[in-house]
Amino acid sequence: MGVVGFYSISTLSVAFDVIPPEISRKLPRYDEIPAALIGRLARHERVRGKGLGEMLLTDALRRILEASKTLQLFVIIVDAKDDKAAAFYTSYGFQRFPNRPNRLFIQKSVVMSALERSLD
């Protein structure tokens, strides 16, 4: 069958002032906020509807949380290909950046809480 899905993970920083105030007030006052980027998460059309997108996203988030034990990260960012992809991420709690609607983020602490609840 070959490759049916993939993603990449990297680090980046985002300007403090692009984070919405209701979130940024909970973060340290750095000029730039350390973040992780999930790049181009995708799955093949023939496995559509089989939950592979969710499995890939969950795996990426778990790996980011593991990396955050040694890297300082406060948010996780994705750049959605289009509105349909953005809707996928918002269904998992990601929020759109006000100035870039296809760039979304979620706080690392939110992901940690969600994964802890799923283990209960």
Backbone as XML, in Angstrom:
<?xml version="1.0"?>
<chain id="A" units="angstrom">
  <residue number="1" name="MET">
    <atom name="N" x="0.813" y="-1.194" z="0.000"/>
    <atom name="CA" x="0.000" y="0.000" z="0.000"/>
    <atom name="C" x="0.857" y="1.259" z="0.000"/>
  </residue>
  <residue number="2" name="GLY">
    <atom name="N" x="2.076" y="1.207" z="0.533"/>
    <atom name="CA" x="2.939" y="2.384" z="0.554"/>
    <atom name="C" x="2.596" y="3.331" z="1.689"/>
  </residue>
  <residue number="3" name="VAL">
    <atom name="N" x="3.044" y="4.550" z="1.570"/>
    <atom name="CA" x="2.813" y="5.574" z="2.589"/>
    <atom name="C" x="1.346" y="6.008" z="2.554"/>
  </residue>
  <residue number="4" name="VAL">
    <atom name="N" x="0.698" y="5.965" z="3.708"/>
    <atom name="CA" x="-0.703" y="6.389" z="3.774"/>
    <atom name="C" x="-0.882" y="7.657" z="4.607"/>
  </residue>
  <residue number="5" name="GLY">
    <atom name="N" x="0.155" y="8.063" z="5.337"/>
    <atom name="CA" x="0.064" y="9.286" z="6.120"/>
    <atom name="C" x="1.427" y="9.706" z="6.627"/>
  </residue>
  <residue number="6" name="PHE">
    <atom name="N" x="1.555" y="10.983" z="6.943"/>
    <atom name="CA" x="2.824" y="11.501" z="7.443"/>
    <atom name="C" x="2.603" y="12.844" z="8.130"/>
  </residue>
  <residue number="7" name="TYR">
    <atom name="N" x="3.619" y="13.259" z="8.876"/>
    <atom name="CA" x="3.682" y="14.613" z="9.432"/>
    <atom name="C" x="5.132" y="14.894" z="9.764"/>
  </residue>
  <residue number="8" name="SER">
    <atom name="N" x="5.430" y="16.149" z="10.024"/>
    <atom name="CA" x="6.753" y="16.522" z="10.513"/>
    <atom name="C" x="6.572" y="17.429" z="11.721"/>
  </residue>
  <residue number="9" name="ILE">
    <atom name="N" x="7.598" y="17.467" z="12.548"/>
    <atom name="CA" x="7.582" y="18.319" z="13.736"/>
    <atom name="C" x="8.859" y="19.150" z="13.735"/>
  </residue>
  <residue number="10" name="SER">
    <atom name="N" x="8.732" y="20.418" z="14.065"/>
    <atom name="CA" x="9.898" y="21.286" z="14.229"/>
    <atom name="C" x="9.582" y="22.314" z="15.310"/>
  </residue>
  <residue number="11" name="THR">
    <atom name="N" x="10.569" y="23.107" z="15.648"/>
    <atom name="CA" x="10.347" y="24.176" z="16.614"/>
    <atom name="C" x="10.350" y="25.513" z="15.896"/>
  </residue>
  <residue number="12" name="LEU">
    <atom name="N" x="9.723" y="26.471" z="16.514"/>
    <atom name="CA" x="9.728" y="27.841" z="16.016"/>
    <atom name="C" x="9.364" y="28.744" z="17.175"/>
  </residue>
  <residue number="13" name="SER">
    <atom name="N" x="9.378" y="30.021" z="16.938"/>
    <atom name="CA" x="8.899" y="30.959" z="17.948"/>
    <atom name="C" x="7.914" y="31.902" z="17.286"/>
  </residue>
  <residue number="14" name="VAL">
    <atom name="N" x="6.971" y="32.373" z="18.077"/>
    <atom name="CA" x="5.965" y="33.307" z="17.574"/>
    <atom name="C" x="6.017" y="34.563" z="18.428"/>
  </residue>
  <residue number="15" name="ALA">
    <atom name="N" x="5.750" y="35.685" z="17.810"/>
    <atom name="CA" x="5.747" y="36.954" z="18.531"/>
    <atom name="C" x="4.682" y="36.927" z="19.621"/>
  </residue>
  <residue number="16" name="PHE">
    <atom name="N" x="5.055" y="37.404" z="20.779"/>
    <atom name="CA" x="4.145" y="37.416" z="21.923"/>
    <atom name="C" x="2.836" y="38.119" z="21.592"/>
  </residue>
  <residue number="17" name="ASP">
    <atom name="N" x="2.917" y="39.203" z="20.828"/>
    <atom name="CA" x="1.720" y="40.013" z="20.583"/>
    <atom name="C" x="0.736" y="39.406" z="19.590"/>
  </residue>
  <residue number="18" name="VAL">
    <atom name="N" x="1.078" y="38.280" z="18.945"/>
    <atom name="CA" x="0.098" y="37.639" z="18.056"/>
    <atom name="C" x="-0.762" y="36.607" z="18.789"/>
  </residue>
  <residue number="19" name="ILE">
    <atom name="N" x="-0.360" y="36.282" z="20.005"/>
    <atom name="CA" x="-1.148" y="35.360" z="20.826"/>
    <atom name="C" x="-2.311" y="36.158" z="21.432"/>
  </residue>
  <residue number="20" name="PRO">
    <atom name="N" x="-3.540" y="35.670" z="21.333"/>
    <atom name="CA" x="-4.679" y="36.398" z="21.909"/>
    <atom name="C" x="-4.459" y="36.696" z="23.398"/>
  </residue>
  <residue number="21" name="PRO">
    <atom name="N" x="-4.891" y="37.879" z="23.852"/>
    <atom name="CA" x="-4.640" y="38.303" z="25.237"/>
    <atom name="C" x="-5.129" y="37.321" z="26.303"/>
  </residue>
  <residue number="22" name="GLU">
    <atom name="N" x="-6.249" y="36.650" z="26.060"/>
    <atom name="CA" x="-6.753" y="35.711" z="27.074"/>
    <atom name="C" x="-5.808" y="34.531" z="27.275"/>
  </residue>
  <residue number="23" name="ILE">
    <atom name="N" x="-4.957" y="34.271" z="26.291"/>
    <atom name="CA" x="-3.949" y="33.212" z="26.400"/>
    <atom name="C" x="-2.618" y="33.807" z="26.847"/>
  </residue>
  <residue number="24" name="SER">
    <atom name="N" x="-2.200" y="34.896" z="26.222"/>
    <atom name="CA" x="-0.869" y="35.458" z="26.476"/>
    <atom name="C" x="-0.691" y="35.902" z="27.923"/>
  </residue>
  <residue number="25" name="ARG">
    <atom name="N" x="-1.761" y="36.301" z="28.587"/>
    <atom name="CA" x="-1.600" y="36.740" z="29.982"/>
    <atom name="C" x="-1.202" y="35.577" z="30.891"/>
  </residue>
  <residue number="26" name="LYS">
    <atom name="N" x="-1.371" y="34.339" z="30.424"/>
    <atom name="CA" x="-0.996" y="33.160" z="31.210"/>
    <atom name="C" x="0.434" y="32.700" z="30.909"/>
  </residue>
  <residue number="27" name="LEU">
    <atom name="N" x="1.085" y="33.350" z="29.940"/>
    <atom name="CA" x="2.409" y="32.924" z="29.493"/>
    <atom name="C" x="3.492" y="33.856" z="30.018"/>
  </residue>
  <residue number="28" name="PRO">
    <atom name="N" x="4.738" y="33.372" z="30.096"/>
    <atom name="CA" x="5.845" y="34.255" z="30.472"/>
    <atom name="C" x="5.969" y="35.406" z="29.472"/>
  </residue>
  <residue number="29" name="ARG">
    <atom name="N" x="6.464" y="36.515" z="29.915"/>
    <atom name="CA" x="6.556" y="37.722" z="29.088"/>
    <atom name="C" x="7.834" y="37.749" z="28.250"/>
  </residue>
  <residue number="30" name="TYR">
    <atom name="N" x="7.945" y="36.815" z="27.334"/>
    <atom name="CA" x="9.052" y="36.814" z="26.383"/>
    <atom name="C" x="8.627" y="37.604" z="25.153"/>
  </residue>
  <residue number="31" name="ASP">
    <atom name="N" x="9.599" y="38.165" z="24.423"/>
    <atom name="CA" x="9.275" y="38.805" z="23.144"/>
    <atom name="C" x="8.742" y="37.773" z="22.157"/>
  </residue>
  <residue number="32" name="GLU">
    <atom name="N" x="9.327" y="36.586" z="22.220"/>
    <atom name="CA" x="8.927" y="35.484" z="21.346"/>
    <atom name="C" x="8.571" y="34.290" z="22.225"/>
  </residue>
  <residue number="33" name="ILE">
    <atom name="N" x="7.514" y="33.598" z="21.836"/>
    <atom name="CA" x="7.043" y="32.434" z="22.586"/>
    <atom name="C" x="7.562" y="31.169" z="21.902"/>
  </residue>
  <residue number="34" name="PRO">
    <atom name="N" x="8.300" y="30.309" z="22.634"/>
    <atom name="CA" x="8.760" y="29.056" z="22.036"/>
    <atom name="C" x="7.583" y="28.128" z="21.748"/>
  </residue>
  <residue number="35" name="ALA">
    <atom name="N" x="7.633" y="27.505" z="20.580"/>
    <atom name="CA" x="6.506" y="26.682" z="20.133"/>
    <atom name="C" x="7.005" y="25.481" z="19.343"/>
  </residue>
  <residue number="36" name="ALA">
    <atom name="N" x="6.101" y="24.538" z="19.147"/>
    <atom name="CA" x="6.335" y="23.410" z="18.238"/>
    <atom name="C" x="5.425" y="23.604" z="17.035"/>
  </residue>
  <residue number="37" name="LEU">
    <atom name="N" x="5.892" y="23.171" z="15.893"/>
    <atom name="CA" x="5.110" y="23.257" z="14.659"/>
    <atom name="C" x="4.886" y="21.857" z="14.112"/>
  </residue>
  <residue number="38" name="ILE">
    <atom name="N" x="3.629" y="21.506" z="13.897"/>
    <atom name="CA" x="3.305" y="20.271" z="13.185"/>
    <atom name="C" x="3.176" y="20.667" z="11.723"/>
  </residue>
  <residue number="39" name="GLY">
    <atom name="N" x="4.077" y="20.150" z="10.910"/>
    <atom name="CA" x="4.087" y="20.535" z="9.501"/>
    <atom name="C" x="3.440" y="19.490" z="8.610"/>
  </residue>
  <residue number="40" name="ARG">
    <atom name="N" x="2.579" y="19.917" z="7.763"/>
    <atom name="CA" x="1.975" y="19.111" z="6.692"/>
    <atom name="C" x="1.501" y="17.738" z="7.122"/>
  </residue>
  <residue number="41" name="LEU">
    <atom name="N" x="0.730" y="17.665" z="8.160"/>
    <atom name="CA" x="0.091" y="16.407" z="8.521"/>
    <atom name="C" x="-0.885" y="16.062" z="7.401"/>
  </residue>
  <residue number="42" name="ALA">
    <atom name="N" x="-0.743" y="14.872" z="6.850"/>
    <atom name="CA" x="-1.606" y="14.482" z="5.727"/>
    <atom name="C" x="-1.785" y="12.969" z="5.712"/>
  </residue>
  <residue number="43" name="ARG">
    <atom name="N" x="-2.887" y="12.545" z="5.086"/>
    <atom name="CA" x="-3.142" y="11.118" z="4.895"/>
    <atom name="C" x="-3.670" y="10.916" z="3.478"/>
  </residue>
  <residue number="44" name="HIS">
    <atom name="N" x="-3.495" y="9.714" z="2.983"/>
    <atom name="CA" x="-3.915" y="9.384" z="1.620"/>
    <atom name="C" x="-5.442" y="9.337" z="1.543"/>
  </residue>
  <residue number="45" name="GLU">
    <atom name="N" x="-5.981" y="9.741" z="0.415"/>
    <atom name="CA" x="-7.439" y="9.738" z="0.203"/>
    <atom name="C" x="-8.063" y="8.360" z="0.406"/>
  </residue>
  <residue number="46" name="ARG">
    <atom name="N" x="-7.346" y="7.305" z="0.063"/>
    <atom name="CA" x="-7.955" y="5.968" z="0.157"/>
    <atom name="C" x="-8.172" y="5.509" z="1.600"/>
  </residue>
  <residue number="47" name="VAL">
    <atom name="N" x="-7.583" y="6.215" z="2.573"/>
    <atom name="CA" x="-7.830" y="5.867" z="3.977"/>
    <atom name="C" x="-8.696" y="6.925" z="4.667"/>
  </residue>
  <residue number="48" name="ARG">
    <atom name="N" x="-9.329" y="7.740" z="3.888"/>
    <atom name="CA" x="-10.227" y="8.768" z="4.427"/>
    <atom name="C" x="-11.351" y="8.109" z="5.237"/>
  </residue>
  <residue number="49" name="GLY">
    <atom name="N" x="-11.664" y="8.721" z="6.384"/>
    <atom name="CA" x="-12.750" y="8.217" z="7.219"/>
    <atom name="C" x="-12.376" y="7.052" z="8.111"/>
  </residue>
  <residue number="50" name="LYS">
    <atom name="N" x="-11.115" y="6.676" z="8.141"/>
    <atom name="CA" x="-10.679" y="5.538" z="8.952"/>
    <atom name="C" x="-9.989" y="5.974" z="10.252"/>
  </residue>
  <residue number="51" name="GLY">
    <atom name="N" x="-9.969" y="7.286" z="10.527"/>
    <atom name="CA" x="-9.377" y="7.777" z="11.767"/>
    <atom name="C" x="-7.879" y="7.979" z="11.727"/>
  </residue>
  <residue number="52" name="LEU">
    <atom name="N" x="-7.270" y="7.850" z="10.545"/>
    <atom name="CA" x="-5.819" y="7.992" z="10.470"/>
    <atom name="C" x="-5.371" y="9.416" z="10.786"/>
  </residue>
  <residue number="53" name="GLY">
    <atom name="N" x="-6.127" y="10.415" z="10.362"/>
    <atom name="CA" x="-5.772" y="11.803" z="10.673"/>
    <atom name="C" x="-5.698" y="12.034" z="12.173"/>
  </residue>
  <residue number="54" name="GLU">
    <atom name="N" x="-6.683" y="11.526" z="12.888"/>
    <atom name="CA" x="-6.692" y="11.651" z="14.347"/>
    <atom name="C" x="-5.516" y="10.900" z="14.967"/>
  </residue>
  <residue number="55" name="MET">
    <atom name="N" x="-5.216" y="9.702" z="14.455"/>
    <atom name="CA" x="-4.084" y="8.939" z="14.982"/>
    <atom name="C" x="-2.770" y="9.672" z="14.745"/>
  </residue>
  <residue number="56" name="LEU">
    <atom name="N" x="-2.605" y="10.249" z="13.553"/>
    <atom name="CA" x="-1.386" y="11.002" z="13.256"/>
    <atom name="C" x="-1.263" y="12.225" z="14.159"/>
  </residue>
  <residue number="57" name="LEU">
    <atom name="N" x="-2.359" y="12.955" z="14.330"/>
    <atom name="CA" x="-2.331" y="14.137" z="15.191"/>
    <atom name="C" x="-2.006" y="13.751" z="16.630"/>
  </residue>
  <residue number="58" name="THR">
    <atom name="N" x="-2.631" y="12.703" z="17.131"/>
    <atom name="CA" x="-2.366" y="12.251" z="18.497"/>
    <atom name="C" x="-0.911" y="11.840" z="18.660"/>
  </residue>
  <residue number="59" name="ASP">
    <atom name="N" x="-0.370" y="11.121" z="17.684"/>
    <atom name="CA" x="1.028" y="10.712" z="17.749"/>
    <atom name="C" x="1.946" y="11.930" z="17.740"/>
  </residue>
  <residue number="60" name="ALA">
    <atom name="N" x="1.669" y="12.890" z="16.877"/>
    <atom name="CA" x="2.484" y="14.109" z="16.816"/>
    <atom name="C" x="2.444" y="14.846" z="18.155"/>
  </residue>
  <residue number="61" name="LEU">
    <atom name="N" x="1.259" y="14.978" z="18.728"/>
    <atom name="CA" x="1.132" y="15.687" z="20.005"/>
    <atom name="C" x="1.863" y="14.955" z="21.123"/>
  </residue>
  <residue number="62" name="ARG">
    <atom name="N" x="1.775" y="13.642" z="21.149"/>
    <atom name="CA" x="2.502" y="12.864" z="22.171"/>
    <atom name="C" x="4.014" y="13.049" z="22.026"/>
  </residue>
  <residue number="63" name="ARG">
    <atom name="N" x="4.497" y="13.037" z="20.802"/>
    <atom name="CA" x="5.937" y="13.228" z="20.577"/>
    <atom name="C" x="6.378" y="14.635" z="20.980"/>
  </residue>
  <residue number="64" name="ILE">
    <atom name="N" x="5.537" y="15.620" z="20.717"/>
    <atom name="CA" x="5.858" y="16.991" z="21.125"/>
    <atom name="C" x="5.906" y="17.090" z="22.650"/>
  </residue>
  <residue number="65" name="LEU">
    <atom name="N" x="4.949" y="16.479" z="23.322"/>
    <atom name="CA" x="4.963" y="16.503" z="24.789"/>
    <atom name="C" x="6.209" y="15.819" z="25.333"/>
  </residue>
  <residue number="66" name="GLU">
    <atom name="N" x="6.615" y="14.737" z="24.712"/>
    <atom name="CA" x="7.845" y="14.060" z="25.134"/>
    <atom name="C" x="9.050" y="14.980" z="24.926"/>
  </residue>
  <residue number="67" name="ALA">
    <atom name="N" x="9.125" y="15.630" z="23.783"/>
    <atom name="CA" x="10.231" y="16.556" z="23.499"/>
    <atom name="C" x="10.218" y="17.740" z="24.459"/>
  </residue>
  <residue number="68" name="SER">
    <atom name="N" x="9.034" y="18.140" z="24.904"/>
    <atom name="CA" x="8.933" y="19.308" z="25.783"/>
    <atom name="C" x="9.503" y="19.038" z="27.177"/>
  </residue>
  <residue number="69" name="LYS">
    <atom name="N" x="9.887" y="17.803" z="27.438"/>
    <atom name="CA" x="10.573" y="17.512" z="28.694"/>
    <atom name="C" x="11.978" y="18.101" z="28.688"/>
  </residue>
  <residue number="70" name="THR">
    <atom name="N" x="12.526" y="18.321" z="27.488"/>
    <atom name="CA" x="13.855" y="18.920" z="27.380"/>
    <atom name="C" x="13.856" y="20.246" z="26.623"/>
  </residue>
  <residue number="71" name="LEU">
    <atom name="N" x="12.794" y="20.543" z="25.904"/>
    <atom name="CA" x="12.660" y="21.808" z="25.176"/>
    <atom name="C" x="11.569" y="22.643" z="25.825"/>
  </residue>
  <residue number="72" name="GLN">
    <atom name="N" x="11.790" y="23.927" z="25.917"/>
    <atom name="CA" x="10.759" y="24.811" z="26.460"/>
    <atom name="C" x="9.754" y="25.146" z="25.365"/>
  </residue>
  <residue number="73" name="LEU">
    <atom name="N" x="8.527" y="24.696" z="25.507"/>
    <atom name="CA" x="7.460" y="24.956" z="24.541"/>
    <atom name="C" x="6.208" y="25.372" z="25.298"/>
  </residue>
  <residue number="74" name="PHE">
    <atom name="N" x="5.504" y="26.361" z="24.775"/>
    <atom name="CA" x="4.260" y="26.789" z="25.414"/>
    <atom name="C" x="3.040" y="26.551" z="24.543"/>
  </residue>
  <residue number="75" name="VAL">
    <atom name="N" x="3.231" y="26.594" z="23.230"/>
    <atom name="CA" x="2.112" y="26.378" z="22.315"/>
    <atom name="C" x="2.537" y="25.438" z="21.190"/>
  </residue>
  <residue number="76" name="ILE">
    <atom name="N" x="1.540" y="24.824" z="20.573"/>
    <atom name="CA" x="1.738" y="23.955" z="19.414"/>
    <atom name="C" x="0.974" y="24.592" z="18.266"/>
  </residue>
  <residue number="77" name="ILE">
    <atom name="N" x="1.631" y="24.706" z="17.131"/>
    <atom name="CA" x="1.084" y="25.434" z="15.988"/>
    <atom name="C" x="0.957" y="24.504" z="14.789"/>
  </residue>
  <residue number="78" name="VAL">
    <atom name="N" x="-0.075" y="24.738" z="13.997"/>
    <atom name="CA" x="-0.230" y="24.069" z="12.702"/>
    <atom name="C" x="-0.575" y="25.128" z="11.661"/>
  </residue>
  <residue number="79" name="ASP">
    <atom name="N" x="-0.124" y="24.905" z="10.453"/>
    <atom name="CA" x="-0.517" y="25.736" z="9.315"/>
    <atom name="C" x="-1.435" y="24.885" z="8.455"/>
  </residue>
  <residue number="80" name="ALA">
    <atom name="N" x="-2.722" y="25.154" z="8.531"/>
    <atom name="CA" x="-3.706" y="24.366" z="7.783"/>
    <atom name="C" x="-3.633" y="24.707" z="6.299"/>
  </residue>
  <residue number="81" name="LYS">
    <atom name="N" x="-3.748" y="23.683" z="5.478"/>
    <atom name="CA" x="-3.699" y="23.849" z="4.021"/>
    <atom name="C" x="-4.875" y="24.675" z="3.503"/>
  </residue>
  <residue number="82" name="ASP">
    <atom name="N" x="-6.039" y="24.488" z="4.122"/>
    <atom name="CA" x="-7.251" y="25.172" z="3.669"/>
    <atom name="C" x="-8.265" y="25.191" z="4.816"/>
  </residue>
  <residue number="83" name="ASP">
    <atom name="N" x="-9.455" y="25.717" z="4.544"/>
    <atom name="CA" x="-10.479" y="25.815" z="5.591"/>
    <atom name="C" x="-10.931" y="24.451" z="6.103"/>
  </residue>
  <residue number="84" name="LYS">
    <atom name="N" x="-10.959" y="23.463" z="5.235"/>
    <atom name="CA" x="-11.356" y="22.111" z="5.646"/>
    <atom name="C" x="-10.347" y="21.547" z="6.650"/>
  </residue>
  <residue number="85" name="ALA">
    <atom name="N" x="-9.071" y="21.738" z="6.356"/>
    <atom name="CA" x="-8.031" y="21.286" z="7.282"/>
    <atom name="C" x="-8.097" y="22.081" z="8.585"/>
  </residue>
  <residue number="86" name="ALA">
    <atom name="N" x="-8.349" y="23.375" z="8.498"/>
    <atom name="CA" x="-8.475" y="24.203" z="9.707"/>
    <atom name="C" x="-9.630" y="23.703" z="10.573"/>
  </residue>
  <residue number="87" name="ALA">
    <atom name="N" x="-10.729" y="23.315" z="9.953"/>
    <atom name="CA" x="-11.875" y="22.787" z="10.699"/>
    <atom name="C" x="-11.501" y="21.492" z="11.427"/>
  </residue>
  <residue number="88" name="PHE">
    <atom name="N" x="-10.677" y="20.659" z="10.799"/>
    <atom name="CA" x="-10.192" y="19.437" z="11.445"/>
    <atom name="C" x="-9.476" y="19.798" z="12.748"/>
  </residue>
  <residue number="89" name="TYR">
    <atom name="N" x="-8.562" y="20.760" z="12.676"/>
    <atom name="CA" x="-7.797" y="21.143" z="13.867"/>
    <atom name="C" x="-8.671" y="21.819" z="14.921"/>
  </residue>
  <residue number="90" name="THR">
    <atom name="N" x="-9.599" y="22.671" z="14.514"/>
    <atom name="CA" x="-10.456" y="23.322" z="15.518"/>
    <atom name="C" x="-11.328" y="22.294" z="16.239"/>
  </residue>
  <residue number="91" name="SER">
    <atom name="N" x="-11.649" y="21.195" z="15.570"/>
    <atom name="CA" x="-12.444" y="20.155" z="16.237"/>
    <atom name="C" x="-11.669" y="19.485" z="17.373"/>
  </residue>
  <residue number="92" name="TYR">
    <atom name="N" x="-10.346" y="19.670" z="17.402"/>
    <atom name="CA" x="-9.505" y="19.131" z="18.471"/>
    <atom name="C" x="-9.039" y="20.216" z="19.435"/>
  </residue>
  <residue number="93" name="GLY">
    <atom name="N" x="-9.636" y="21.398" z="19.360"/>
    <atom name="CA" x="-9.329" y="22.448" z="20.327"/>
    <atom name="C" x="-8.338" y="23.498" z="19.875"/>
  </residue>
  <residue number="94" name="PHE">
    <atom name="N" x="-7.805" y="23.372" z="18.674"/>
    <atom name="CA" x="-6.910" y="24.411" z="18.163"/>
    <atom name="C" x="-7.719" y="25.680" z="17.908"/>
  </residue>
  <residue number="95" name="GLN">
    <atom name="N" x="-7.071" y="26.818" z="18.095"/>
    <atom name="CA" x="-7.700" y="28.123" z="17.859"/>
    <atom name="C" x="-6.957" y="28.841" z="16.736"/>
  </residue>
  <residue number="96" name="ARG">
    <atom name="N" x="-7.693" y="29.606" z="15.965"/>
    <atom name="CA" x="-7.081" y="30.359" z="14.867"/>
    <atom name="C" x="-6.379" y="31.605" z="15.408"/>
  </residue>
  <residue number="97" name="PHE">
    <atom name="N" x="-5.235" y="31.927" z="14.813"/>
    <atom name="CA" x="-4.612" y="33.215" z="15.086"/>
    <atom name="C" x="-5.479" y="34.284" z="14.428"/>
  </residue>
  <residue number="98" name="PRO">
    <atom name="N" x="-5.746" y="35.381" z="15.114"/>
    <atom name="CA" x="-6.620" y="36.410" z="14.536"/>
    <atom name="C" x="-6.117" y="36.970" z="13.201"/>
  </residue>
  <residue number="99" name="ASN">
    <atom name="N" x="-4.815" y="37.120" z="13.066"/>
    <atom name="CA" x="-4.266" y="37.741" z="11.855"/>
    <atom name="C" x="-3.910" y="36.746" z="10.752"/>
  </residue>
  <residue number="100" name="ARG">
    <atom name="N" x="-3.986" y="35.452" z="11.041"/>
    <atom name="CA" x="-3.678" y="34.407" z="10.052"/>
    <atom name="C" x="-4.640" y="33.248" z="10.259"/>
  </residue>
  <residue number="101" name="PRO">
    <atom name="N" x="-5.785" y="33.269" z="9.597"/>
    <atom name="CA" x="-6.831" y="32.278" z="9.891"/>
    <atom name="C" x="-6.462" y="30.820" z="9.617"/>
  </residue>
  <residue number="102" name="ASN">
    <atom name="N" x="-5.472" y="30.558" z="8.758"/>
    <atom name="CA" x="-5.084" y="29.163" z="8.521"/>
    <atom name="C" x="-3.893" y="28.732" z="9.374"/>
  </residue>
  <residue number="103" name="ARG">
    <atom name="N" x="-3.438" y="29.613" z="10.265"/>
    <atom name="CA" x="-2.450" y="29.229" z="11.279"/>
    <atom name="C" x="-3.214" y="29.089" z="12.587"/>
  </residue>
  <residue number="104" name="LEU">
    <atom name="N" x="-3.085" y="27.924" z="13.194"/>
    <atom name="CA" x="-3.825" y="27.634" z="14.420"/>
    <atom name="C" x="-2.863" y="27.229" z="15.522"/>
  </residue>
  <residue number="105" name="PHE">
    <atom name="N" x="-3.321" y="27.334" z="16.756"/>
    <atom name="CA" x="-2.476" y="26.968" z="17.888"/>
    <atom name="C" x="-3.322" y="26.342" z="18.989"/>
  </residue>
  <residue number="106" name="ILE">
    <atom name="N" x="-2.620" y="25.623" z="19.851"/>
    <atom name="CA" x="-3.224" y="25.093" z="21.072"/>
    <atom name="C" x="-2.146" y="25.164" z="22.145"/>
  </residue>
  <residue number="107" name="GLN">
    <atom name="N" x="-2.543" y="25.459" z="23.360"/>
    <atom name="CA" x="-1.578" y="25.513" z="24.449"/>
    <atom name="C" x="-1.114" y="24.102" z="24.799"/>
  </residue>
  <residue number="108" name="LYS">
    <atom name="N" x="0.159" y="23.980" z="25.087"/>
    <atom name="CA" x="0.697" y="22.680" z="25.487"/>
    <atom name="C" x="-0.035" y="22.159" z="26.722"/>
  </residue>
  <residue number="109" name="SER">
    <atom name="N" x="-0.357" y="23.031" z="27.658"/>
    <atom name="CA" x="-1.040" y="22.603" z="28.888"/>
    <atom name="C" x="-2.412" y="21.999" z="28.594"/>
  </residue>
  <residue number="110" name="VAL">
    <atom name="N" x="-3.098" y="22.497" z="27.582"/>
    <atom name="CA" x="-4.404" y="21.954" z="27.193"/>
    <atom name="C" x="-4.238" y="20.534" z="26.655"/>
  </residue>
  <residue number="111" name="VAL">
    <atom name="N" x="-3.211" y="20.333" z="25.832"/>
    <atom name="CA" x="-2.942" y="19.000" z="25.277"/>
    <atom name="C" x="-2.584" y="18.033" z="26.396"/>
  </residue>
  <residue number="112" name="MET">
    <atom name="N" x="-1.738" y="18.476" z="27.323"/>
    <atom name="CA" x="-1.349" y="17.607" z="28.438"/>
    <atom name="C" x="-2.573" y="17.174" z="29.242"/>
  </residue>
  <residue number="113" name="SER">
    <atom name="N" x="-3.454" y="18.105" z="29.542"/>
    <atom name="CA" x="-4.671" y="17.775" z="30.303"/>
    <atom name="C" x="-5.557" y="16.794" z="29.549"/>
  </residue>
  <residue number="114" name="ALA">
    <atom name="N" x="-5.723" y="17.015" z="28.253"/>
    <atom name="CA" x="-6.571" y="16.134" z="27.441"/>
    <atom name="C" x="-6.006" y="14.721" z="27.392"/>
  </residue>
  <residue number="115" name="LEU">
    <atom name="N" x="-4.691" y="14.597" z="27.231"/>
    <atom name="CA" x="-4.089" y="13.265" z="27.179"/>
    <atom name="C" x="-4.160" y="12.578" z="28.537"/>
  </residue>
  <residue number="116" name="GLU">
    <atom name="N" x="-3.992" y="13.329" z="29.610"/>
    <atom name="CA" x="-4.123" y="12.737" z="30.947"/>
    <atom name="C" x="-5.537" y="12.212" z="31.172"/>
  </residue>
  <residue number="117" name="ARG">
    <atom name="N" x="-6.545" y="12.983" z="30.736"/>
    <atom name="CA" x="-7.939" y="12.532" z="30.881"/>
    <atom name="C" x="-8.199" y="11.277" z="30.060"/>
  </residue>
  <residue number="118" name="SER">
    <atom name="N" x="-7.572" y="11.173" z="28.895"/>
    <atom name="CA" x="-7.802" y="10.003" z="28.041"/>
    <atom name="C" x="-7.186" y="8.740" z="28.638"/>
  </residue>
  <residue number="119" name="LEU">
    <atom name="N" x="-6.217" y="8.907" z="29.526"/>
    <atom name="CA" x="-5.585" y="7.754" z="30.167"/>
    <atom name="C" x="-6.355" y="7.285" z="31.396"/>
  </residue>
  <residue number="120" name="ASP">
    <atom name="N" x="-7.239" y="8.121" z="31.909"/>
    <atom name="CA" x="-8.022" y="7.756" z="33.108"/>
    <atom name="C" x="-9.055" y="6.698" z="32.805"/>
  </residue>
</chain>
